Amino acid sequence: MYFRKFSRSLMLAAAISSVAACGVMADDISDLTQKKQEAESNVSDLQQQMTDLFSQMSSLELQAQDLNEQIAANEAKLDEVNQQSEDQTQKMYERIRYMYENQAGSSVSEILLSSKDFADFLKKSSYVSSIYQTDRDGLVQLAQTKSDIESLNEQLTSQRDDLQASYEANFEKTQELQTLISDAQGTVDDLDSQIQAAAAEAARKAAEEQAAKEAAASATASSASSGSAQTAQQILAAVGLADPTTGSSESSGSTSAVSGSQSAQSGSSVSTGTSEAQTEAPAAAEETTGQTTTSQPETPAETTSGSTETEESKAQETESSKPSSSSSESTTKVSSDTSIGAQALSIAESYIGTPYVWGGTTPAGFDCSGLTQYVYAQLGIGIPRTSAAQLSAGYSVGLANAQPGDLVLCPGHVGLYAGNGMILNATQPGDIVRYSHVSSFTVLDVRRVY
């Protein structure tokens, strides 16, 4: 019984030590998890700021497009007014020559001679003057119209320049945010690695502690079995029924005092003591042996269970390490009809050299998203107007699976993948539609729209 209590004490101490170690490890993992959650929240906040900037940039692009359309319409009106002014001037010159240069018999002298009286002369002279004044007024009006259109276009151009300045400022912010997001995501990934390492260490220590417990239980059972007889003798000795050294039974002095004859009573006492020892000793041995019998078969069972759990854990880890087919398909869906993308690239190549016009959507001038939208419109495929909106067009294929014609989306910019790490894009104000290397940009996504 004493040995059993001692064994239980050892196992309890080991369990307490194990719990303490596990508690420290759990605190470390909890702290790392808290830090990871804070880092993830930071990434989420930065990404929201990026989304807000993209929204603002999209709005600016649309406003610029509207201003460009107004400017283009005003320029068309200006051309029309200029033509009307030239026509009006030419007609006035012709009438002046007709009336005052004696052409076709309509000179001033003829007007005087043909007049019936002075009143008729004034009437005819007034008519000639009214014609001149009408021509003059028409020219003045056309000149004013031309001036108004030019002034309006100057205002629209100034507004567009202000929008472009805001757009470029937001673009710079997106570059800064992208750097911050990359750093913050790196922090998240690092903390995630630490958590995984801590969890693996905790699992390793738990396995070691379990193995130690099983070894201790096995050693306890073995020791209990080999020492059961000695334990029984120690118990008998403790109650005065056996010699702990020799294990033989003896009668005590008190026994002979109770009887009338020392030798007779001694023999009776010895006989009685032996009988009691024989009765109690097997009971103690049976109790100890019962513990041994119970402990010995538990060890292999626990070992088998631990082994089974380990194999199941490994199987689960192996299964979880396999790539998910549904996830893979959702992010790397690849169309077999790559000829559409090739056609889009071919159309875009025909506009190489076209000047960059912020908010431009026609071959007269493109901005980055105006080019991609126009190109795919020629194939009957509609995509959103702005680069931010085109982030949701089609489906993601990733840069590794990019095919010619895919949209390569960057902060505030978009181009068509041209193969070999190149994109075809309307670059920036003052530049033209041309090829650029994709490494010059921070790629957010590559999307296929067919």
Secondary structure, DSSP 8 states (H G I E B T S, - for coil): -HHHHHHHHHHHHHHHHHHHHHHHHHHHHHHHHHHHHHHHHHHHHHHHHHHHHHHHHHHHHHHHHHHHHHHHHHHHHHHHHHHHHHHHHHHHHHHHHHHHS--TT--HHHHHHH-SSHHHHHHHHHHHHHHHHHHHHHHHHHHHHHHHHHHHHHHHHHHHHHHHHHHHHHHHHHHHHHHHHHHHHHHHHHHHHHHHHHHHHHHHHHHHHHHHHHHHHHHHHHHHHHTHHHHHHHHHHHTTSS-TTT------HHHHHHSSSHHHHHHHHHHHHHHHHHHHHHHHHHHHHHHHHHHHHHHHHHHHHHHHHHHHHHHHHHHHHS--HHHHHHHS---S-THHHHHHHHHHHTTTT-BB-TT-EETTEE-HHHHHHHHHHTTT----SSTTGGGGSSEE--GGG--TT-EEEETTEEEEEEETTEEEEE-STT-BEEEEEGGGS---EEEE--
